[in-house]
Amino acid sequence: MDLNYLKKVIKLFDNSSLSDITIEEEGTKITLSKDLGQGNANQGPIIMHQPATPVTNQTQVVETSQDTIQNVESAVSDENKSSGFHNISSPIVGTFYKSPSPDSPPFVKVGDKVEAGQTLCIVEAMKLMNEIECDVAGTVEKVLLNDADPVEYGQDLFHIKPD
């Protein structure tokens, strides 16, 4: 199971209202669980890793876990909408860069006012530098990645609070 995929699932699960989730893929079974009661409110997900039992219909299990992930992503998206954030997502898979070169200042940082069409970052894909532009005017509330982090298609890069 891909570590970046697992990190993304854990992050989405941690930010969701789900209490537990089990994902079986490629002979590996991962169970995430958290206490939603009066216990420690800052406790993150508990990860239990165990070999999966043989599955006769592997495709169906993967589709079910993908549906679950989409539900978690939808819940996180709904939370962001209710908090007033606009997400800027990556249109491609690649590598995230905050600035045009290592010795240049970042395009934007938290607290900066941005305009629609303004360049926020670069996502490098196959040695091509793709500028990611803002599609709303507002204030940068959060930069979700660090320089040279890998980025997936559709992964959120920035939270913008619209004007």
Residue pairs with C-beta under 8 A, 6 or more apart in sequence:
1 25
1 26
1 28
1 30
4 150
4 152
6 30
8 152
8 155
9 21
9 23
9 30
9 32
9 69
9 72
10 32
10 44
10 45
10 47
12 69
12 72
12 73
12 76
13 21
13 32
13 34
13 45
13 72
14 34
14 44
14 45
15 75
15 76
15 79
16 72
16 75
16 76
17 36
17 75
18 72
18 75
19 33
19 34
19 35
19 36
20 31
20 32
20 33
20 34
21 31
21 32
21 33
21 68
21 72
22 29
22 30
22 31
22 32
23 29
23 30
23 31
23 32
23 65
23 68
24 30
24 52
24 55
24 61
24 62
24 65
25 61
25 62
25 65
27 51
27 52
28 49
28 51
28 52
29 49
29 50
29 51
29 52
29 53
30 47
30 48
30 49
31 47
31 48
31 50
32 45
32 46
32 47
33 45
33 46
33 48
34 43
34 44
34 45
34 46
35 43
55 61
77 87
80 87
80 159
84 161
84 162
85 141
85 142
85 159
85 160
85 161
86 135
86 136
86 138
86 159
86 160
86 161
86 162
87 156
87 158
87 159
87 160
88 120
88 132
88 134
88 135
88 156
88 157
88 158
88 159
88 160
89 154
89 155
89 156
89 157
90 96
90 123
90 132
90 151
90 152
90 153
90 154
90 155
90 156
90 157
91 123
91 130
91 132
91 153
92 123
92 125
92 130
92 153
93 125
93 151
93 152
93 153
94 123
94 124
94 125
94 126
94 130
94 150
94 151
95 123
95 124
95 125
95 148
95 149
95 150
95 151
96 121
96 122
96 123
96 145
96 146
96 147
96 148
96 149
96 150
96 151
96 157
97 121
97 122
97 123
97 124
97 129
97 147
97 148
98 106
98 107
98 121
98 143
98 147
99 105
99 106
99 107
99 122
99 147
100 107
100 122
100 129
106 121
107 118
107 119
107 120
107 121
107 122
108 114
108 118
108 120
108 121
108 140
108 143
108 158
109 140
109 143
110 140
110 141
110 142
110 143
111 139
111 140
112 139
112 140
113 137
113 138
113 139
114 120
114 134
114 137
114 138
114 139
114 140
114 160
115 134
115 137
116 133
116 134
116 135
116 136
116 137
117 133
117 134
118 133
118 134
119 131
119 132
119 133
119 134
120 132
120 133
120 134
120 140
120 157
120 158
121 131
121 132
121 157
121 158
122 129
122 130
122 131
122 132
123 130
123 132
123 151
123 157
124 130
132 157
134 158
134 160
136 160
136 162
136 163
137 162
137 163
138 160
138 161
138 162
138 163
139 160
139 161
139 163
140 158
140 159
140 160
141 158
141 159
141 160
141 161
142 158
142 159
143 157
143 158
144 156
144 157
144 158
144 159
145 151
145 157
151 157
